[in-house]
Amino acid sequence: MTGFKISKQFHFSASHRLSELPEGHPCSRMHGHNYVVDLELAAPVGGLTKAGFVRDYGDLSAFSSWLDGEIDHRHLNDVLTDRNPSAEHLAQWIFERWIGEFPELVSVRVSETPKTSAEYRP
């Protein structure tokens, strides 16, 4: 898409345990990460608000509050009860939860470490 993109980063800490892995795989044991979530929003040329925004960054405070209240310092297996809480599934789950509130949302990237990330972009 030609146009404009914005992104904002959010942080939380949580534990998880991944199933369906070979015996002895380190991710099959309960462990935790300091996660980074990047929301990317976009608008086409001519699609900015009157103020010149894709979306006002202040509107994203609702996401930050939700993240702090529902996910931060939780065990993700207790939160994502319908899927294995991998970074890939977490990115998809967040996207599906927030696309209704932020129709400009085009992707969610979840990083478990500074060197790894998974992105969901339908």
N, C-alpha and C positions, 0 to 999 in steps of 0.2 A: 504494500500500500504506500502510495506517495502521500506524504503529509507530516504530521507531527507525532512524536512519541515523548512521553514522560515516564519516569520511574521513581519509585521511592522504596527505601530499604527499611525493614523492620527486624527486630531481634527477639529471640526467645530461647529459653533453655528447656530441654525435655529429655526424657528417657524413652527408649523403645527396645523391643526385641523382635527380630525378624524370623519368621518361620520359613519352612520349605528350603532350608539351606543344608549343605552337607554337614555331617557331624564334625564338631570341632571348629566350624567357621566362627570367627570372632563376633560377627553380627548376630549369631543365634543366641548369644548371651545378652542379658540385659546390660545396656550401656547408654550413655547420654551424649548429647551434642549441644553446642551453642549454635543454634540455627540462625541463618539469615534468610529472610524472605524478601524477594524483590517483586513488587507489582509493577507491571508495564501497562500503560494505558495509551491509546492512540486516537487520533482524529484526522480525518482527511483535510486537505487544503480546503479552506472555506468552512470547516466544521468546528472552529474554535468558538468558545463562548464569547459574549460581547466584551468581556474583560480581556480576551486574548488567551484563554487557557484551554488545554485539553480537558482538564478537570482541576478545580481548586485543590491544592495539596491539603488544605484544611479539612476538606471533605473526607480525607483518608483517616482522620482521627477515629472514626467509627471502627475501622479495621484494626487500628492499634489497640483500642479498648477491648475489642473482641479477642484479639490475640493474647493480650495480657490476662484476661479473665477466663478464657476457655482452654488455652493451650500452654501458656507459660508455666514451667515447673510442674508439668503433668506427665504421666506415663502415656505415651501416644497409643499404645495398644488399647487403653481404656477409652480413648477419644475416637479413634478410627476403628470402630468395631466391625465394619463391613469389609475391611481390606487390610492387608499386611501394611504396616506403617513405614514403608520405604519413602525415600525422598520423592520418588516419582509419584507415588500414590498421594503423598501429602500435597504436592503441587497441584495435582488434578482436583483433589478434594477441596482445597482452598479456592481454586478457580470456580468450581461448580457452586460453592457456597456464596461467592461474592459477585458473580457476573450479573445477577439480578439487581444488585445495588449499584454496581459500577459497569454500565453497559459498554464503556470505553475500554474495559479490561481486555487485553489481548494475550497476556501470558503471565504465568507465575513461575518464578525460579526459586528453588529451595536449595540452600547450601548447608551441608552438614559440617564441612571443614573449609578453610580458606582455599583449598585446592580442588574441591569437588562440588558439583551442583547438578541438579536435575531441573528440567524446565517442562512445563505443560503449556502447549500452545495449540488450541484446537484448529 
